[in-house]
Amino acid sequence: MVTSPFSLSPFGQARSTVTGNPLDPTELNQMHGFWRAANYLAVGMIYLRDNPLLREPLQPEQIKHRLLGHWGSSPGISFLYTHLNRIIRKFDQDMLYMVGPGHGAPGFLGPCYLEGSYSRFFAECSEDEDGMKRFFKQFSFPGGIGSHCTPETPGSIHEGGELGYCLSHAYGAAFDNPNLIVVGLAGDGESETGPLATSWHSNKFINPIRDGAVLPVLHLNGYKINNPSVLSRISHEELKALFEGYGYTPYFVEGSDPESMHQAMAATLDHCVSEIHQIQQEARSTGIAVRPRWPMVVMRTPKGWTGPDYVDGHKVEGFWRSHQVPMGGMHENPAHLQQLEAWMRSYKPEELFDEQGTLKPGFKAIAPEGDKRLGSTPYANGGLLRRGLKMPDFRQYGIDVDQPGTIEAPNTAPLGVFLRDVMANNMTNFRLFGPDENSSNKLHAVYEVSKKFWIAEYLEEDQDGGELSPDGRVMEMLSEHTLEGWLEAYLLTGRHGFFATYESFAHVITSMVNQHAKWLDICRHLNWRADISSLNILMTSTVWRQDHNGFTHQDPGFLDVILNKSPDVVRIYLPPDVNSLLSVADHCLQSKNYINIIVCDKQAHLQYQDMTSAIRNCTKGVDIWEWASNDAGTEPDVVMAAAGDIPTKEALAATAMLRQFFPNLRIRFVSVIDLLKLQPESEHPHGLSDRDFDSLFTTDKPIIFNFHAYPWLIHRLTYRRTNHGNLHVRGYKEKGNINTPMDLAIQNQIDRFSLAIDVIDRLPQLRVAGAHIKEMLKDMQIDCTNYAYEHGIDMPEIVNWRWPL
Amino acid sequence: MVTSPFSLSPFGQARSTVTGNPLDPTELNQMHGFWRAANYLAVGMIYLRDNPLLREPLQPEQIKHRLLGHWGSSPGISFLYTHLNRIIRKFDQDMLYMVGPGHGAPGFLGPCYLEGSYSRFFAECSEDEDGMKRFFKQFSFPGGIGSHCTPETPGSIHEGGELGYCLSHAYGAAFDNPNLIVVGLAGDGESETGPLATSWHSNKFINPIRDGAVLPVLHLNGYKINNPSVLSRISHEELKALFEGYGYTPYFVEGSDPESMHQAMAATLDHCVSEIHQIQQEARSTGIAVRPRWPMVVMRTPKGWTGPDYVDGHKVEGFWRSHQVPMGGMHENPAHLQQLEAWMRSYKPEELFDEQGTLKPGFKAIAPEGDKRLGSTPYANGGLLRRGLKMPDFRQYGIDVDQPGTIEAPNTAPLGVFLRDVMANNMTNFRLFGPDENSSNKLHAVYEVSKKFWIAEYLEEDQDGGELSPDGRVMEMLSEHTLEGWLEAYLLTGRHGFFATYESFAHVITSMVNQHAKWLDICRHLNWRADISSLNILMTSTVWRQDHNGFTHQDPGFLDVILNKSPDVVRIYLPPDVNSLLSVADHCLQSKNYINIIVCDKQAHLQYQDMTSAIRNCTKGVDIWEWASNDAGTEPDVVMAAAGDIPTKEALAATAMLRQFFPNLRIRFVSVIDLLKLQPESEHPHGLSDRDFDSLFTTDKPIIFNFHAYPWLIHRLTYRRTNHGNLHVRGYKEKGNINTPMDLAIQNQIDRFSLAIDVIDRLPQLRVAGAHIKEMLKDMQIDCTNYAYEHGIDMPEIVNWRWPL
């Protein structure tokens, strides 16, 4: 039952929603030439180490030993690149091209080289035969460049190594860049991932007045590694409905015949870009921002388009067999070598490149010039565009702490006020991101200057505390993936941001943050990549106050993952109170090229440090709290250390109890805010020298370390330290269900009673005197638990505990 | 512009696609009563600790001190429960109800108690006033039960703590259960997550002949914690298009008026279930499986339906303010207490419950009986239905290894043959899952007995190696989230499975595996939950052979996350060769209640162990390889240990070189397959005693440990061991770009040369003799790297290395 001219097969004359022949024969010829040259380069990159222009018949020794790279999606990627070139010139348009199927880097690198951008950043890959040879050889070659759109790729801010983030990155780049159109090419394989499937909804978070636009292009290549893709095998009607349902107007461009496909794509892009301009113009002239139906394009082309039809009798073009290298065995199989040569010559390189091996001017002319080039745009090297944040003085947002440990305050609320003013000072290049939790996380003061962005439908009741606005700069969607993708791209295009999330569900974006860390790590070695702002993640609603939500909400393991990344890139802070949180946040917001993880709970907690002490402690990272210690400069009997708000409170209570029980006991209290101070200085730039570590933690006294997360992480950081043998760590050990905060602490033995017992157990001099006290402490634990199980809340004595006992 | 009777506001008379009045007044009254009772219980759970039937006016002391729970989605959840009861009875239907917004557990627990299921599993919560009081008090109460559909919830296999997995779980439960309909209620907040957004496409993976059906119900509650949900604020037309695009026929049921809503929902479910039966009947009678348009339901009801309209002048019902507890301050605010009492009395408990506090028979009659009840169905306690796998003898699939370290074979290919026969023996309760990678991962032998499931459109070329079939039992979709969700539910409903994935991208499902581990951990303490099969994940295409794909594909950190979970639940194996992989896989497939992670690369690797040795080594977990050692029962000078295939090969090569250079050096070679043997026995049930550990690793000799993943993980496992101070671990330390395998090893210092240098550096007796050898080894590293950068491949001598040198 044919209900439309569209079919599931990409072969034949172009079929398209928008028709027309906007290209005159000259331009058509130029564009087709540019694309042929790009395809020629893609094949060259995959196969050749010499004879780049086929000046002589191809010999086996000119072929790489190991054939790597993804041919399949490359022709589609370069086809679109070629057409975007025309659009940039025609409309003098700022444009960024984000390639979801980044594995098909040859399709991006080829045009990037042809337009001259590649040689601009890598002079050795010059626009001549010798440069082309280097350009070919280095591709996916040891010591060379990767086979994705890696950081080494000029014009890329999206590697496409791990799939799924193309559109969230595209939208993040478009925020607050009103003159920019980001073309996001989403692969049909990638489109099966969860993160990509929901990121289509990002169109509900674009304001046509202040933001740029995203033009998503779904590349229906048909196949993944070995399978058809889901979206390529549903009916045209379903496909159309799907994207209409996502809120777009889909325009289809399907086929394989080059000439008609060029005309169809040119007509379609003309139409879509005009539609975008029209939407923007209307919104900008009226000042009324409503959600339009943004255009998107479905581009259905054969996988491995223009490549070998058949190899050894098996279908290749338009099938999954063209996913990577369509044929190998070049050194053993002369027929394959011959087929490769014929394939490459089918692009007629002699028509495209001059004697020197430079693309002829007629073809190069279709590319824009200078920074308008997709490979040279500063939007893809956002550090160039980055303006530092105008920072309010964070000291003004602190609270007075006359006596440590005597007053309580919610830790994150003042941070919210600080972020409000950061926002107010930077209303075009700062945003706050969170999955429907900024109020829950007590950062709601931000709404006083900028509300939650909302441009979908409004209802009357939204007036009553909805905090919604189409001008809002707080981004809330229940998708950590989408938020993280938006933020990453917002930073990569030179802006600033802050992400607050429930600690346990940071794991949802483990893989994304991993990948961003890898990107930052590589960029450190590329001198042409300018510095960008750090990725700042506040993990709040932490494990110790998820007693009521239960086991699923208790998982502080994100730190373990982050610590696997390069020490040049990752930082972890556990400020225990309001003033230290402000100091840490101020530092993180101004830092560059890092991933900063800040762990701090949102609930009311005891306050320990006035602003001066907080700044000093944050600067030092690890410090003795004199007011809680009684070793007075001498060697203590025991070191009590803590990292994290609740662990600090419990460790202090244990210290107070022990000092009461054993007045002669000398206890040193050490607070750890900058976790990576614990690592040896040889392992992390923040690491303390052994001498400093030893002077804080002693070389032979017991250390009881009360830690926010899984306890073994502290061992991992400190196993080389002199006194590691005496280090005893408490932390979360997966003992959770529905508890009270105190009961949860007791189950995991980070509570004051357990810690005091730990000290008694480790000091021989307390063995006798401590025996009955241990019994008493155990009884107190039981009392606490019983009280909790009876009343559903913690004992008031414990909740109201203040320093000193 | 009104184009349909549907609106974004859920208030008023029912509006529905299917109309009719199938309920006669008696049935309507019964159903409404059942639902009122359920709502009454939901409120009671959140608020009351006494006076459960309101026999007397409500007093502050009868209210819980801490008010917890999510009222907002509860009425919708119980509304659907009530209607599913009718369907089960009417069609004698096997049904499983999966609640995505599991936070709204009161909406599930209420009906579960009313139908008698709850009391069946928890006798103390009997069907009388005293039982109801306990039932109320324990909810979200320390020592009681959680506020989600936790493992303690009869009828639940989906907790809904972390959002996003409702539909993938629903589909996984439906596979191979032809008589089952799984109703998956997806929240509109949850629907914004990536995993949920793509899991709608699971309808392309259901075979109407052999599988059951999923009836997704989108619950348009309108709001998340503090925000409108995206799907509740797009037009009816967009919403309809979206689900048509996903391949469903959406049926809308919207409104708030109870009577008309009951009629509309009954009519709609009658229609949908009949449609499902019709689809199945047609496919089953003709034997032709094609993808139908399955029905789905959009249920738009007010958030907090039937709850307080306004509290303190703020809108509550139908707004986000009803998300959790609609009003607090019960002990201080008499007006709130009064409003609560009025609210509860509005359900007229005296009409619903008899003198004993038992639901009156007229209302209870609408629930099914026995195992048909949603709270009692064995599908939700899958261990009851589980049949053990019929296992072929894995020994038959091994390869001959006459001399260790002399032949090469791809490690995973024989596993593929083994899995093929596991599949052949278990064609109704075993499936293989992988993200478009089973061929790439060399498990393709499975296709000989069962192909990849495919029921979307076919094209002619699929004949040529497509390996697709609507009968296939290999599940491939480019969404690790969806696969993991399918598999978890397949296991939870009593079946078996195996998941193979690229190691680096296992991180995509970190959070899901975490949550499954937590589920399993809790189940260990519930004697009524029967044992289920383990979750088996093969991580292949590992870091050391992702040299060509580059940095993004190199991440062995999943193990760090897994190790944070309860030792009662997690197991990690690193078999280095074919025979050990088979032995491990056989063990894992037959194990129960674990998460087994198997790390083994797919490429050709040296083979070390014949089947007998492999079984012995796997059983012991850590063992001395006598053939590679020359300490002959005495104390060695150094211990060389390895875990993982490439690390083993490099450690063996280092051992061979060292023995050649220093013939008097006594080296012991220790192979670690069961990683958790390294932990103390007090920490993990597999842990070696200190005595056994010391006898393997000595108490004072240097240990060079070559590890597959990040090196500090070994320290974390062993820091308490006697000889930890002499343990030197090599592993991946984020030094990767485009390399050869050898160059990647060298960059991270897990290569033979680095290891030999490590030994020389740690043995004073080698200092003099070893000096020039160290220089030579360093030169060899440089030669290897240079060769790789010149030729693009590793030096043939290295690739062809065999034991002994």
Interface residues (C-beta under 8 A of the other chain):
Chain A: L8 S9 R49 K64 H65 R66 L68 S140 F141 P142 G143 G144 I145 G146 S147 H148 T150 E159 G161 E162 L163 G164 G189 E190 E192 T193 G194 P195 L196 A197 T198 S199 H201 K204 K224 I225 N226 N227 P228 S229 V230 R233 I234 S235 E237 E238 L239 K240 A241 L242 F243 E244 G245 Y246 G247 H314 K315 G318 F319 W320 R321 D436 E437 N438 S439 S440 K452 W454 A456 E457 Y458 L459 E461 D462 D464 G465 G466 E467 L468 E476 M477 L478 S479 E480 H481 T482 S504 F505 H507 V508 T510 S511 N514 Q515 K518 D521 I522 D547 H548 N549 G550 F551 T552 H553 D555 G557 D560 V561 L563 N564 K565 S566 Y710 W712 L713 H715 R716 Y719 H724 E734 N737 I738 N739 T740 D743 T785 A788 Y789 H791 G792 I793
Chain B: L8 S9 R49 K64 H65 R66 L68 S140 F141 P142 G143 G144 I145 G146 S147 H148 T150 E159 G161 E162 L163 G164 G189 E190 E192 T193 G194 P195 L196 A197 T198 S199 H201 K204 K224 I225 N226 N227 P228 S229 V230 R233 I234 S235 E237 E238 L239 K240 A241 L242 F243 E244 G245 Y246 G247 H314 K315 G318 F319 R321 D436 E437 N438 S439 S440 K452 W454 A456 E457 Y458 L459 E461 D462 D464 G465 G466 E467 L468 E476 M477 L478 S479 E480 H481 T482 S504 F505 H507 V508 T510 S511 N514 Q515 K518 D521 I522 D547 H548 N549 G550 F551 T552 H553 D555 G557 D560 V561 L563 N564 K565 S566 Y710 W712 L713 H715 R716 Y719 H724 E734 N737 I738 N739 T740 D743 A788 Y789 H791 G792 I793
